[in-house]
Amino acid sequence: MAVNIRFVGTYHPRICGIGTFTRDSVTSLLDYTGEVSSVSVSAIDKNGEQYFSPVDIVFDQLNEESWMLGGLDSVKRAKEKPDPTVVILEHEFGLDEDGTGNNYVELAKLYKENGIMTLVWLHTIPSQPTEYQERTLRELSEYCDMMIAPTKSGIDRLNEVYGIHYKLGQIDHGVREQDKSRLEAKKILELEDMIVLLTPGLRSLDKGLQFSIPAYGKYLREHCSEKDRENIVYLIVGQVHPEFILADGGRYYKDYQEIIKKAIEIGEVRYTEIKDKKHLKIAARENDVVVVDAYQSVKDLMGYYAGSDMIPLPYLNMEQMLSGILADAIGSGRVPLSTPFDYAKELLNPENKRGEGPIIDTRHGRGILIDPGEPFIDQMPKAVNYLISNPIEHRAMEWRAQKRGHKMKWNNTAWQILKIIKNIEKEKNN
């Protein structure tokens, strides 16, 4: 029997990594026409955005009553459909009111009371949870049919820290298929003769650019002649996160601008910002660091991945359990230079090689792990120099990344979701 699937999470046009994840999940599930009757979204909204299909219900993030009314509406819609409905709650603490709400738990309880299968997709699993965080995940476990984590370490943490041992599943974050070669992409970007470092995604303080910019400057000073500098560029592609700009009346954003300004000075780099890639050719040849300050379409973003040679990810949140940026870097067969946040450790360092960064596993590694914060400034230049000086090992790492990424394609992620649903149905019918 086919099923209707409802996601509860953020969705376009709200600019948010989880919104992108929801959109890609919806698109991939709709390809399974024999198994899926429909896919709809209950969008968690904060700024009064205007939504279109597949969004048919909107929750006001900061309004508890709105969550409950939206939940009741979704139950009503589920009962009107001939095929059963499965709800996928995309849980992120920061999306539940001001980060301390109980709305996800109440929704899970509502769906259980009405016989609606519910999966909880966990985007964050704190290793040292507050009492509120621990209680929330335990209660979600009680009311849902399955909790899904994107990594084995996430499952282990649920066991060891939260005492949750049952109804657990692991599914990879999906990756988009890359349709361009590096040569084709660089030709489109007009960067054919350049080595390209790329940090894509929405910008905010916790993305760590205040460390990767001076790190890149140190690499240029220690390893490059003036002539070399003409043939290498660090691209930072994406706009500042809109919600970060508005937070606390813009105070954090002003602080962020000052921090980045200081990072540019420390790095002694030539820095510029442009609004679109039509100015990229000239900007890349006249500057060391080029920020393309615009929200990127999926097509354009994948073009940047394809045209890159390595991808610095200086993130500061070491408990990040998901990263679409990292997943797509692996899917594109590019080598991430990443801080060891949870998702990166498992994806890039499968043998769990330990030590001070940069951690380079020449047999199994799919990227290079670099310690966060100030150490990133000293370690990233070593990692960049290693890859440029060892092209054969660089290509081997790319091959291992691409091989792992092939297993993570979005259609495989969708199929894993459907397999879990079918297994739960089978258990309930036995």
VOKELO-363387 format. One record per residue (C-alpha): residue in three letters; x, y, z. Coordinates in steps of 0.1 Angstrom, whole numbers, plus 2048, in hexadecimal, padded with zeros to 3 digits. Example, Ala and Ser with C-alpha at 12.3 -4.5 7.8 and 13.67 -1.06 7.14 Angstrom:
BEGIN
ALA87B7D384E
SER8897F5847
This chain:
BEGIN
MET800800800
ALA80C8237F7
VAL80F83D813
ASN80B863816
ILE829873826
ARG82989483A
PHE8488A6844
VAL8488BE861
GLY8668D685D
THR8718F684C
TYR86D8FA827
HIS87491280A
PRO872930809
ARG87E93082D
ILE8A492F828
CYS8B091483F
GLY8C58F483B
ILE8A98DF848
GLY8928EF82F
THR8A98E3813
PHE8AA8C1823
THR8848BF823
ARG8828CA7FF
ASP89B8B07F3
SER889895807
VAL86789E7F8
THR87589E7D5
SER88687C7D9
LEU86886B7E9
LEU8518777CD
ASP8658627B4
TYR8578437C5
THR8358457B6
GLY82C8217BE
GLU8348257E3
VAL82A8497EA
SER8078587E4
SER81087C7ED
VAL82A890800
SER81F8AF814
VAL8318C782C
SER8278D884C
ALA83F8F684A
ILE84D90586A
ASP84C92B862
LYS85B948875
ASN85996685E
GLY83796484D
GLU84495482D
GLN82D94C810
TYR82D926809
PHE8229117EC
SER81D8EC7E5
PRO8268D47F4
VAL8218EA813
ASP7FD8E881E
ILE8008F0843
VAL81590C854
PHE81F90C878
ASP82A92D889
GLN84A922899
LEU8459398B7
ASN8209318BD
GLU8189128D0
GLU7F39138C6
SER7FD9158A1
TRP8108F58A5
MET7F38E38B5
LEU7D98F089C
GLY7F08E687F
GLY7F48C488E
LEU7CF8BF891
ASP7CB8CB86D
SER7E48B1862
VAL7D2895875
LYS7B189F864
ARG7C189E842
ALA7D187C849
LYS7AF86E852
GLU7A087B831
LYS7B986881C
PRO7B3844811
ASP7D883A815
PRO7E983C837
THR7FE85B841
VAL82185A84F
VAL82F879860
ILE854881860
LEU85C89A87C
GLU87C8AC874
HIS8888B4897
GLU89F8D189E
PHE89F8E18C1
GLY8A39048B3
LEU88390189E
ASP86D8F98BC
GLU86191C8C6
ASP88092E8D4
GLY89390D8D9
THR8829018F8
GLY85F8F88EC
ASN84C8D78EF
ASN83A8D88CE
TYR84C8BB8BD
VAL8448A48DA
GLU81F8AF8DA
LEU81C8A98B5
ALA82C8868B9
LYS81387F8D5
LEU7F688B8C0
TYR8008768A2
LYS8048578B8
GLU7E185C8C7
ASN7D385D8A4
GLY7E583F897
ILE7FC85287F
MET81E84387A
THR83985C884
LEU85E85D87D
VAL87487688E
TRP89288187A
LEU8AC88F892
HIS8C18AC885
THR8D38B28A6
ILE8DC8998C2
PRO8EF8AC8DE
SER90B8988EF
GLN9068AB90F
PRO8E18B390F
THR8CF8CA926
GLU8B38BB93B
TYR89A8C9921
GLN8AC8BA903
GLU8AF898914
ARG88B89891E
THR8808A38FB
LEU8918878E8
ARG88686D901
GLU8628788FE
LEU8648798D8
SER8718558D9
GLU85384B8EE
TYR83A8598D6
CYS8498528B4
ASP84D8328A0
MET871838897
MET88D85189D
ILE8A5856880
ALA8C9862883
PRO8E0868865
THR8FE858875
LYS908839889
SER9178518A4
GLY8F58608A7
ILE8E583F8AF
ASP9018378C8
ARG8FB8598D9
LEU8D58528DC
ASN8DF8308ED
GLU8FA83D904
VAL8EF86090D
TYR8C985F90B
GLY8C383A914
ILE8AF8368F4
HIS8B58128E6
TYR89780A8D1
LYS8858178B2
LEU8A58268A3
GLY8AF82887F
GLN8CC83686C
ILE8C8846849
ASP8E285A836
HIS8DC87E82D
GLY8D587E808
VAL8EC88D7EE
ARG8E489D7CC
GLU8F388E7AD
GLN90F8A179D
ASP90B8A6777
LYS92A8B976F
SER94F8B176E
ARG9688C877F
LEU9758D475D
GLU9518DC751
ALA9488EE771
LYS968903772
LYS96390D74D
ILE940919756
LEU94D92C774
GLU96A93975E
LEU98392C777
GLU993911761
ASP9B791876B
MET9B191D791
ILE9B29087B0
VAL99190E7C1
LEU98990B7E6
LEU96490D7EE
THR94F91380D
PRO92A913803
GLY90B919817
LEU8F993282D
ARG912947841
SER91194E866
LEU929950883
ASP92892A88B
LYS933922867
GLY95792C872
LEU961942854
GLN97395886D
PHE98C93B86F
SER98E92E84B
ILE99595183D
PRO9B5957851
ALA9BE93284C
TYR9BD937827
GLY9D195782A
LYS9EB94483D
TYR9EC929822
LEU9F3944808
ARGA0F95481C
GLUA20934824
HISA1C91F805
CYSA159367E7
SERA2994F7D2
GLUA1896D7C4
LYSA1595A7A3
ASPA0593D7B5
ARG9EB9547C5
GLU9DE95C7A2
ASN9D393879D
ILE9C19307BD
VAL9A293F7CD
TYR98C9397EC
LEU96793C7E3
ILE94D9417FE
VAL92B93C7EE
GLY90A9457FF
GLN8F9960811
VAL8F9968836
HIS8DD954847
PRO8BE96C846
GLU8B496286A
PHE8D7969876
ILE8D598C868
LEU8B599387B
ALA8BE98389C
ASP8BF99A8BA
GLY8B79B88A4
GLY8D59B288E
ARG8EF9B58AA
TYR8FE9928A3
TYR90199A87E
LYS9139BA885
ASP92B9A789C
TYR93098D881
GLN9399A8867
GLU9549B587F
ILE961992885
ILE96498B860
LYS9759AD85A
LYS98F9A4874
ALA993981865
ILE99B991843
GLU9B59A8854
ILE9C598B866
GLY9C6976847
GLU9D5992832
VAL9BF987815
ARG9B199B7F8
TYR98B9977FE
THR96C9A17EA
GLU9479997E8
ILE9339967C9
LYS90E98F7C3
ASP90F9767A6
LYS928961794
LYS929976774
HIS94498B786
LEU95696D793
LYS97196A779
ILE98098C780
ALA97998B7A6
ALA98B96A7A9
ARG9AA977797
GLU9AC9977AB
ASN9A59897CD
ASP9AE96C7E4
VAL98C9687F4
VAL96C96E7E0
VAL94996D7F1
VAL92C9677DA
ASP9129777F0
ALA8F29687E2
TYR8DA94B7E9
GLN8E392F7D1
SER8CC91A7BC
VAL8D28F47BE
LYS8E08F579B
ASP8F89117A2
LEU9039027C3
MET90B8E07B3
GLY91F8F3798
TYR9359027B3
TYR93A8E07C3
ALA9448D17A2
GLY95C8EE79B
SER96E8EC7BC
ASP98E8D97C6
MET9898D87EC
ILE96E8E4804
PRO9778F4826
LEU95C8F0840
PRO96890285F
TYR9478FC873
LEU947902898
ASN92A8ED8A4
MET93A8CB8AB
GLU9198BB8B1
GLN90B8C188F
MET8FA8A0885
LEU8F18AA861
SER9018BF846
GLY8F38C1823
ILE9128D5819
LEU9298B9824
ALA91389E815
ASP9128B07F3
ALA9388B57F4
ILE93D88F7F9
GLY9238887DE
SER93689F7C6
GLY95688D7CD
ARG9678AA7DD
VAL97E8AA7FB
PRO9718BC81A
LEU9898CD832
SER9728CB84F
THR9718D0875
PRO9698AF886
PHE9448B588D
ASP930895892
TYR92589086E
ALA947898860
LYS95A880877
GLU94586386B
LEU94386C847
LEU967877841
ASN97A86285A
PRO96A83F859
GLU98782E86B
ASN985848887
LYS9A9852885
ARG9B18688A2
GLY9CA8838AB
GLU9D08A88A6
GLY9C58B6885
PRO9C98B6868
ILE9BF891869
ILE9C8882848
ASP9BF85D842
THR9D0854822
ARG9BF831820
HIS99B838829
GLY99685D82D
ARG97C870818
GLY987892825
ILE99E8A383E
LEU9948AB862
ILE9A08CC871
ASP99C8D8894
PRO9838F4899
GLY9899188A2
GLU9AC9278A5
PRO9BD90589D
PHE9AB90687B
ILE9C1924871
ASP9E190F875
GLN9D48EE869
MET9C18F7849
PRO9E0904837
LYS9F18E283D
ALA9D28CF82F
VAL9D08E5810
ASN9F58E280A
TYR9F38BC80E
LEU9D88B87F4
ILE9E98CF7DB
SERA0B8BF7E0
ASN9FC89B7DE
PRO9E589B7BF
ILE9E38757BE
GLU9D78737E2
HIS9C08907DC
ARG9AF87D7C0
ALA9AE85D7D5
MET99B8707F1
GLU98387E7D7
TRP97D85B7CA
ARG97584E7ED
ALA95E86B7F3
GLN94B8667D3
LYS9488417D9
ARG9388477FB
GLY9238637EC
HIS91584B7D2
LYS9048377EE
MET8F48577FC
LYS8E08637DE
TRP8BF8717E7
ASN8AC8547D6
ASN8BE83C7EE
THR8B585280C
ALA890852801
TRP89082D7FC
GLN89E82881F
ILE88283D82E
LEU86982781B
LYS879807827
ILE87681384B
ILE85281B846
LYS84B7F9837
ASN85D7E7854
ILE8497FA86E
GLU8297F285B
LYS8337CD85A
GLU83A7CC880
LYS8197DD888
ASN8067C4873
ASN8177A5882
